[in-house]
Amino acid sequence: MPQAPAEIVAALPAPLERCIETHISWVLLAGDFAYKLKKPLVLPFLDYGTADQRRHFCHEELRLNRRFAPNLYLDVVDLAGEPAVRMRRFDEAQRLDHVSSQGNLSGAHLTQLARDLDAFQHAVPPAPTSYGTPERIRADALENFDELACLLPHEAAALTRLRRWTEAEWQRCEPNFARRRTAGKIREGHGDLHLGNLVLLDGKVVPFDGIEFNADLRHIDVASEIAFTLLDLLDHGRPGLAHWLLDAWLTWSGDHDALSVLRFYLVYRAMVRAKVAGLRGETADWQEAAGYLALAARLTTPTTPTLTITFGPSGCGKTHASSRRLASADFLHTVRIRSDVERKRLFGLAPDATSDGSIYTPEATTRTYARLAELAEAALTAGWSVIVDAAFLKRAERDQFRSLAGRLGVPFAILAPNAPPDELARRIAARQGDASEATPTVLARQLAWLEPLDTDEPVL
């Protein structure tokens, strides 16, 4: 079993049950608590070289992680003169990597995570201007390749291809990085938000073990933060849940501009995971690293984008049908844009807020469809397939988006679920917690002005 120094183990207030060793730390499980100690290391990305440095970073770890998990992180204690972060123990089977492997990770878990993460990202102030520059983003990405070239010399060809793609994609994204930095999208976040650093506590997903040792690695674009979790879901073979998380995060954050840089950050996160695996230095770890390189390569070759719109009155199943398409996808390549959500956002309302009805005027509907088209074009241009979830009851509304697809040269189709009028009314009456505010009166109006699909319209 990996072991911390004997004098530290002897100083534990309860017998040692297990020692978990990482590249930079030991975690000692004893009694009701876990004690995390930092190894006396100096590496290019951290300095734990002195006891004072280790103590400083223990207090930083406590401060930073209490933002996410105040009941988990307790204090800093001394064990034989060595500082350690004392934490409450939790059931390791409840870590999200294990929950996912057991098939028990749900969309509800990820919706809660997305909502909480967005609330956190909005609450912390933008980072100082020294962080998140396009040049720093490029340097961090290329540093991974420099280190991986030494760790995985047998993967030289794959690393060369991925490095070339990263350089080219950075060039394409440079103005997007700069724009997002100016817009305040660089925040002091977690920095290491993969599934192994998320745990279910009392049924709620809670982040822990964020990065304390390097401020550059946690003062990052909010898109880079969510990219790590999305990447890990893909690595766990859960593309449907990756779509669910991205959809929920876009719903609550409204940060559709993140799509302009998200693919770059997904590949960057894959390279980070490859580097971490390679640093462990065993044959199985090299195989794991190679798997991340393959995942990165797939991310660099997305499929041709498509534009799909829905059609039908409230209650016909548009959102359910589009959710099914997201959940059944074989990779992360599609985003959904919901009219009910974006209409409310135009008027400063949260997705779950209730309006006074004034946002459903003809003028408001025209504004909403214009916004949907704007968002769809930006996402398609960034290489993402798009589903626009809206009623599209008028032929002119549908033609607007068909023309958009034609102008961008992407395939266009209509998803048109249906149900009889009495079932529509029943579904509307039964709705709870949905962004839609449709009522039986609204349904009656919709059915009166609905323009049916024509034979020349491409229905899925």
C-alpha positions as CSV (number, residue, x, y, z in Angstrom):
1,M,0.0,0.0,0.0
2,P,1.4,3.5,-0.8
3,Q,2.5,5.0,2.4
4,A,3.2,8.5,3.9
5,P,6.2,9.0,6.2
6,A,5.9,6.8,9.4
7,E,6.1,9.7,11.8
8,I,3.1,11.3,10.2
9,V,1.1,8.1,10.3
10,A,2.0,7.6,14.0
11,A,0.7,11.1,14.8
12,L,-2.8,10.3,13.5
13,P,-5.5,10.5,16.2
14,A,-7.0,7.2,14.9
15,P,-5.5,4.1,13.2
16,L,-4.7,4.5,9.6
17,E,-7.2,2.6,7.4
18,R,-5.9,3.6,4.0
19,C,-3.4,5.8,2.3
20,I,-4.2,7.2,-1.1
21,E,-1.2,8.5,-3.0
22,T,-1.2,10.9,-5.9
23,H,1.6,12.5,-7.8
24,I,1.7,15.5,-5.4
25,S,-0.1,14.4,-2.1
26,W,-1.0,11.7,0.4
27,V,-4.6,11.4,1.7
28,L,-4.7,9.4,5.0
29,L,-8.1,7.9,5.9
30,A,-8.4,7.4,9.7
31,G,-11.6,7.3,11.7
32,D,-14.2,9.8,10.6
33,F,-11.7,12.0,8.8
34,A,-9.4,12.3,5.9
35,Y,-6.1,14.1,6.2
36,K,-4.5,15.5,3.0
37,L,-0.8,16.2,3.1
38,K,1.3,17.8,0.4
39,K,4.5,16.1,-0.7
40,P,7.7,18.2,-0.4
41,L,8.0,18.8,-4.1
42,V,9.0,21.6,-6.5
43,L,7.6,21.1,-10.0
44,P,7.1,23.5,-12.9
45,F,3.5,24.1,-11.9
46,L,3.8,24.0,-8.0
47,D,6.1,24.8,-5.1
48,Y,5.7,22.6,-2.0
49,G,9.4,22.8,-1.2
50,T,9.2,24.1,2.4
51,A,6.9,23.5,5.3
52,D,5.8,27.1,5.2
53,Q,4.9,26.8,1.5
54,R,3.0,23.6,2.3
55,R,1.2,25.2,5.2
56,H,0.3,28.2,3.0
57,F,-1.2,26.0,0.4
58,C,-3.1,23.9,2.9
59,H,-4.8,27.1,4.0
60,E,-5.5,28.0,0.4
61,E,-7.0,24.6,-0.2
62,L,-9.3,25.1,2.8
63,R,-10.3,28.6,1.7
64,L,-11.0,27.7,-1.9
65,N,-12.8,24.4,-1.4
66,R,-15.0,25.7,1.3
67,R,-16.6,27.8,-1.4
68,F,-18.0,24.5,-2.8
69,A,-18.1,22.1,0.1
70,P,-18.1,24.0,3.5
71,N,-19.2,21.0,5.4
72,L,-16.5,18.8,4.0
73,Y,-13.4,20.9,4.6
74,L,-12.9,21.4,8.4
75,D,-9.5,22.9,9.2
76,V,-5.7,22.7,8.9
77,V,-4.0,20.5,11.6
78,D,-0.4,19.5,12.3
79,L,0.8,15.9,12.1
80,A,4.3,15.5,13.5
81,G,4.9,19.1,12.5
82,E,3.6,18.6,9.0
83,P,0.5,20.6,7.9
84,A,-2.6,18.7,6.7
85,V,-6.0,19.6,5.6
86,R,-8.6,17.8,7.7
87,M,-11.8,16.8,5.9
88,R,-14.9,14.7,6.8
89,R,-14.8,11.3,5.1
90,F,-17.4,10.4,2.6
91,D,-18.4,7.2,0.9
92,E,-16.0,6.9,-2.1
93,A,-18.7,5.0,-4.0
94,Q,-20.6,8.3,-4.2
95,R,-17.9,9.9,-6.3
96,L,-19.3,10.7,-9.7
97,D,-16.8,8.6,-11.6
98,H,-18.0,5.6,-9.6
99,V,-21.7,6.6,-9.8
100,S,-21.3,7.0,-13.5
101,S,-19.6,3.6,-13.9
102,Q,-22.5,2.0,-11.9
103,G,-25.0,3.6,-14.3
104,N,-26.5,5.7,-11.5
105,L,-25.6,9.1,-12.7
106,S,-28.8,10.9,-13.8
107,G,-29.8,14.0,-15.7
108,A,-31.3,15.4,-12.5
109,H,-27.8,15.2,-10.9
110,L,-26.3,17.1,-13.8
111,T,-29.0,19.7,-14.0
112,Q,-28.4,20.5,-10.3
113,L,-24.6,20.7,-10.9
114,A,-25.1,23.0,-13.9
115,R,-27.4,25.3,-12.0
116,D,-25.1,25.5,-8.9
117,L,-22.0,26.0,-11.1
118,D,-23.6,28.8,-13.0
119,A,-24.7,30.5,-9.7
120,F,-21.2,30.2,-8.4
121,Q,-19.7,31.5,-11.6
122,H,-22.0,34.5,-11.5
123,A,-21.3,35.2,-7.8
124,V,-17.5,35.3,-8.0
125,P,-16.0,38.5,-9.6
126,P,-14.1,38.5,-12.9
127,A,-10.5,37.6,-12.4
128,P,-7.7,40.3,-12.5
129,T,-6.7,41.2,-16.0
130,S,-3.4,39.3,-15.6
131,Y,-5.2,36.0,-16.0
132,G,-6.8,34.3,-19.0
133,T,-5.0,36.2,-21.7
134,P,-5.0,34.5,-25.2
135,E,-1.2,34.2,-24.9
136,R,-1.5,32.4,-21.5
137,I,-4.1,30.1,-22.9
138,R,-1.8,29.2,-25.8
139,A,1.2,28.7,-23.5
140,D,-0.7,26.4,-21.2
141,A,-2.0,24.3,-24.1
142,L,1.4,23.9,-25.7
143,E,3.1,23.1,-22.4
144,N,1.1,20.0,-22.3
145,F,2.5,18.9,-25.6
146,D,6.1,19.6,-24.5
147,E,5.7,17.4,-21.4
148,L,3.8,14.7,-23.3
149,A,6.5,14.4,-25.9
150,C,8.8,13.3,-23.1
151,L,6.3,11.1,-21.3
152,L,4.8,9.4,-24.4
153,P,7.6,9.3,-27.1
154,H,5.8,6.3,-28.8
155,E,2.8,8.6,-29.5
156,A,4.9,11.2,-31.4
157,A,2.7,11.1,-34.5
158,A,-0.6,11.6,-32.7
159,L,0.9,14.4,-30.5
160,T,2.2,16.2,-33.6
161,R,-1.2,16.1,-35.3
162,L,-2.9,17.3,-32.1
163,R,-0.4,20.1,-31.6
164,R,-0.9,21.3,-35.1
165,W,-4.7,21.4,-34.6
166,T,-4.3,23.2,-31.3
167,E,-2.1,25.9,-32.9
168,A,-4.5,26.4,-35.7
169,E,-7.6,26.4,-33.5
170,W,-6.0,28.9,-31.1
171,Q,-5.4,31.2,-34.1
172,R,-9.0,30.9,-35.1
173,C,-10.2,31.4,-31.5
174,E,-7.8,34.2,-30.5
175,P,-10.4,37.0,-30.9
176,N,-13.0,34.9,-29.1
177,F,-10.6,34.4,-26.1
178,A,-9.9,38.1,-26.0
179,R,-13.6,39.0,-26.3
180,R,-14.6,36.6,-23.5
181,R,-11.8,37.9,-21.2
182,T,-13.1,41.5,-21.8
183,A,-16.6,40.3,-21.0
184,G,-15.5,39.0,-17.6
185,K,-15.7,35.3,-18.4
186,I,-12.4,34.5,-16.7
187,R,-13.3,33.6,-13.0
188,E,-11.5,32.0,-10.1
189,G,-13.1,28.6,-10.3
190,H,-12.4,25.0,-9.3
191,G,-9.8,24.2,-12.0
192,D,-10.1,20.4,-11.9
193,L,-13.7,19.6,-12.3
194,H,-13.6,16.0,-13.5
195,L,-16.0,13.3,-12.2
196,G,-13.5,12.1,-9.6
197,N,-13.6,15.5,-7.9
198,L,-17.4,15.5,-7.7
199,V,-19.3,13.6,-5.0
200,L,-22.9,13.0,-4.0
201,L,-23.5,14.2,-0.5
202,D,-27.1,13.8,0.7
203,G,-28.1,13.3,-2.9
204,K,-26.5,16.6,-4.1
205,V,-23.5,16.9,-6.4
206,V,-20.7,18.7,-4.6
207,P,-17.3,19.7,-6.1
208,F,-14.2,19.1,-3.9
209,D,-10.4,19.0,-4.3
210,G,-10.1,22.1,-6.5
211,I,-6.7,23.4,-7.5
212,E,-4.9,25.5,-4.8
213,F,-1.3,25.2,-5.9
214,N,-1.4,27.3,-9.1
215,A,-3.6,30.4,-9.5
216,D,-3.3,30.3,-13.3
217,L,-4.9,26.9,-13.5
218,R,-8.1,28.0,-11.6
219,H,-8.5,31.6,-12.9
220,I,-9.9,30.3,-16.2
221,D,-12.7,30.8,-18.7
222,V,-16.0,29.4,-17.3
223,A,-16.1,27.4,-20.6
224,S,-12.9,25.7,-19.6
225,E,-14.4,24.8,-16.3
226,I,-17.4,23.0,-17.7
227,A,-15.3,21.4,-20.5
228,F,-13.5,19.2,-18.0
229,T,-16.7,17.6,-16.8
230,L,-18.0,17.2,-20.3
231,L,-14.7,15.6,-21.4
232,D,-14.9,13.2,-18.5
233,L,-18.5,12.2,-19.3
234,L,-17.3,11.4,-22.8
235,D,-14.4,9.4,-21.5
236,H,-16.8,7.4,-19.4
237,G,-18.9,6.6,-22.5
238,R,-21.8,8.9,-21.5
239,P,-22.3,11.3,-24.5
240,G,-26.0,11.5,-23.7
241,L,-25.2,12.8,-20.2
242,A,-22.6,15.2,-21.6
243,H,-25.3,16.6,-23.9
244,W,-27.6,16.9,-20.9
245,L,-25.0,18.8,-18.8
246,L,-24.1,21.2,-21.7
247,D,-27.8,21.8,-22.4
248,A,-28.5,22.5,-18.7
249,W,-25.5,24.8,-18.3
250,L,-26.4,26.8,-21.4
251,T,-30.0,27.0,-20.1
252,W,-28.9,28.5,-16.8
253,S,-25.9,30.5,-17.9
254,G,-27.1,31.8,-21.3
255,D,-23.4,31.7,-22.2
256,H,-23.9,30.5,-25.8
257,D,-20.7,32.4,-26.7
258,A,-18.8,29.6,-24.9
259,L,-19.5,27.4,-27.9
260,S,-17.0,29.5,-29.9
261,V,-14.1,28.2,-27.7
262,L,-15.5,25.0,-26.1
263,R,-14.0,22.6,-28.6
264,F,-10.5,24.1,-28.0
265,Y,-11.0,23.6,-24.2
266,L,-12.3,20.1,-24.6
267,V,-9.1,19.1,-26.4
268,Y,-7.0,21.0,-23.9
269,R,-8.7,19.1,-21.1
270,A,-8.1,15.7,-22.8
271,M,-4.4,16.6,-23.1
272,V,-4.3,17.5,-19.4
273,R,-5.8,14.1,-18.5
274,A,-3.3,12.4,-20.8
275,K,-0.4,14.2,-19.1
276,V,-1.7,13.2,-15.6
277,A,-1.9,9.6,-16.7
278,G,1.5,9.7,-18.3
279,L,3.1,11.1,-15.2
280,R,2.1,8.0,-13.3
281,G,4.4,6.0,-15.5
282,E,3.0,2.5,-15.6
283,T,2.0,0.6,-18.7
284,A,-1.7,0.8,-17.9
285,D,-1.4,4.5,-17.4
286,W,0.3,4.9,-20.8
287,Q,-2.6,3.1,-22.3
288,E,-5.0,5.4,-20.5
289,A,-3.1,8.4,-21.8
290,A,-3.3,7.0,-25.4
291,G,-7.1,6.7,-24.9
292,Y,-7.2,10.4,-24.1
293,L,-5.2,11.2,-27.2
294,A,-7.7,9.2,-29.3
295,L,-10.6,11.1,-27.6
296,A,-8.9,14.4,-28.4
297,A,-8.4,13.4,-32.0
298,R,-12.1,12.6,-32.3
299,L,-12.9,16.1,-30.9
300,T,-10.8,17.7,-33.5
301,T,-12.8,16.1,-36.4
302,P,-16.4,17.0,-35.7
303,T,-19.2,15.8,-38.0
304,T,-20.9,18.2,-40.4
305,P,-23.3,20.5,-38.5
306,T,-27.0,20.2,-39.0
307,L,-29.9,22.5,-38.2
308,T,-33.1,21.0,-36.9
309,I,-36.2,22.9,-35.8
310,T,-39.3,21.6,-34.0
311,F,-42.9,22.1,-35.0
312,G,-46.1,21.9,-33.1
313,P,-48.3,23.5,-30.4
314,S,-47.6,23.5,-26.7
315,G,-47.8,20.0,-25.2
316,C,-47.1,18.1,-28.4
317,G,-43.8,16.8,-27.1
318,K,-41.2,19.0,-28.8
319,T,-38.9,19.3,-25.8
320,H,-39.3,15.6,-25.0
321,A,-38.4,14.7,-28.6
322,S,-35.4,17.0,-28.7
323,S,-34.2,15.7,-25.3
324,R,-34.4,12.1,-26.7
325,R,-32.2,13.1,-29.6
326,L,-29.6,14.7,-27.3
327,A,-29.6,11.7,-25.0
328,S,-29.2,9.2,-27.9
329,A,-26.3,10.9,-29.6
330,D,-23.0,9.0,-30.0
331,F,-20.8,11.9,-29.2
332,L,-20.9,15.5,-28.0
333,H,-21.8,17.6,-31.1
334,T,-25.3,19.1,-30.7
335,V,-26.7,22.0,-28.7
336,R,-30.4,22.9,-28.1
337,I,-31.8,26.4,-28.1
338,R,-35.3,26.7,-26.4
339,S,-37.6,29.5,-27.2
340,D,-39.3,29.4,-23.8
341,V,-35.9,29.9,-22.1
342,E,-34.5,32.5,-24.5
343,R,-37.7,34.5,-24.6
344,K,-37.5,34.9,-20.8
345,R,-33.8,35.7,-21.0
346,L,-34.6,38.6,-23.4
347,F,-36.8,40.1,-20.7
348,G,-34.4,39.5,-17.9
349,L,-36.2,36.5,-16.4
350,A,-34.7,33.2,-15.2
351,P,-35.7,30.0,-17.0
352,D,-38.0,29.0,-14.1
353,A,-39.4,32.5,-13.5
354,T,-43.1,33.3,-14.2
355,S,-43.9,36.3,-16.3
356,D,-47.0,38.5,-16.3
357,G,-47.8,37.5,-19.8
358,S,-46.4,40.6,-21.4
359,I,-43.5,38.6,-22.9
360,Y,-45.9,36.7,-25.2
361,T,-47.0,39.6,-27.5
362,P,-46.5,39.4,-31.3
363,E,-43.6,41.9,-31.0
364,A,-42.0,39.7,-28.3
365,T,-42.4,36.7,-30.4
366,T,-40.7,38.4,-33.4
367,R,-37.8,39.4,-31.1
368,T,-37.6,35.8,-29.7
369,Y,-37.3,34.2,-33.2
370,A,-34.7,36.7,-34.2
371,R,-32.7,35.8,-31.1
372,L,-33.1,32.1,-31.8
373,A,-31.7,32.6,-35.4
374,E,-28.8,34.7,-34.1
375,L,-27.8,32.0,-31.5
376,A,-28.3,29.2,-34.0
377,E,-26.1,30.9,-36.6
378,A,-23.3,31.4,-34.1
379,A,-23.4,27.8,-32.9
380,L,-23.5,26.4,-36.4
381,T,-20.6,28.6,-37.5
382,A,-18.6,27.3,-34.5
383,G,-19.2,23.7,-35.8
384,W,-22.1,22.6,-33.5
385,S,-25.3,21.0,-34.7
386,V,-28.3,22.8,-33.4
387,I,-31.8,21.9,-32.4
388,V,-34.1,24.9,-32.1
389,D,-37.0,24.0,-29.8
390,A,-39.9,26.3,-30.6
391,A,-43.4,26.1,-31.9
392,F,-42.7,27.3,-35.5
393,L,-46.4,27.4,-36.2
394,K,-46.0,29.9,-39.1
395,R,-44.5,28.8,-42.4
396,A,-42.6,32.1,-42.6
397,E,-40.9,31.3,-39.3
398,R,-39.8,27.9,-40.6
399,D,-38.7,29.3,-43.9
400,Q,-36.4,31.8,-42.0
401,F,-34.5,29.0,-40.5
402,R,-34.5,26.9,-43.7
403,S,-32.9,29.9,-45.4
404,L,-30.3,30.2,-42.6
405,A,-29.3,26.5,-43.2
406,G,-29.1,27.1,-46.9
407,R,-26.9,30.1,-46.5
408,L,-24.6,28.2,-44.2
409,G,-24.6,25.1,-46.3
410,V,-25.8,22.8,-43.6
411,P,-28.6,20.1,-43.7
412,F,-32.0,21.2,-42.5
413,A,-34.9,19.2,-41.0
414,I,-38.1,19.5,-38.9
415,L,-38.9,17.4,-35.9
416,A,-42.6,17.3,-35.6
417,P,-44.1,15.3,-32.7
418,N,-47.9,15.3,-32.4
419,A,-50.7,14.4,-30.1
420,P,-54.5,14.9,-30.2
421,P,-56.0,18.1,-28.7
422,D,-57.3,16.5,-25.5
423,E,-53.8,15.0,-24.8
424,L,-52.2,18.4,-25.5
425,A,-54.5,20.0,-22.9
426,R,-53.8,17.2,-20.4
427,R,-50.1,17.6,-20.7
428,I,-50.2,21.4,-20.3
429,A,-52.3,21.0,-17.1
430,A,-49.9,18.5,-15.7
431,R,-46.7,20.5,-16.3
432,Q,-44.6,21.5,-13.3
433,G,-41.2,23.2,-13.2
434,D,-41.0,23.8,-16.9
435,A,-39.9,26.9,-18.7
436,S,-43.1,27.0,-20.7
437,E,-46.0,29.1,-19.5
438,A,-48.5,27.7,-21.9
439,T,-52.1,27.5,-20.7
440,P,-55.3,26.0,-22.2
441,T,-56.1,29.5,-23.5
442,V,-52.7,29.8,-25.2
443,L,-53.2,26.3,-26.7
444,A,-56.5,27.3,-28.2
445,R,-55.0,30.3,-29.8
446,Q,-52.1,28.3,-31.2
447,L,-54.4,25.7,-32.7
448,A,-56.4,28.5,-34.4
449,W,-53.4,30.1,-36.2
450,L,-51.3,27.0,-36.8
451,E,-50.1,26.7,-40.4
452,P,-49.6,22.9,-41.1
453,L,-46.4,21.6,-42.6
454,D,-46.4,21.5,-46.4
455,T,-45.3,18.5,-48.4
456,D,-42.1,20.3,-49.5
457,E,-40.9,20.8,-45.9
458,P,-38.3,18.2,-44.8
459,V,-39.8,16.3,-41.8
460,L,-37.6,13.8,-39.9
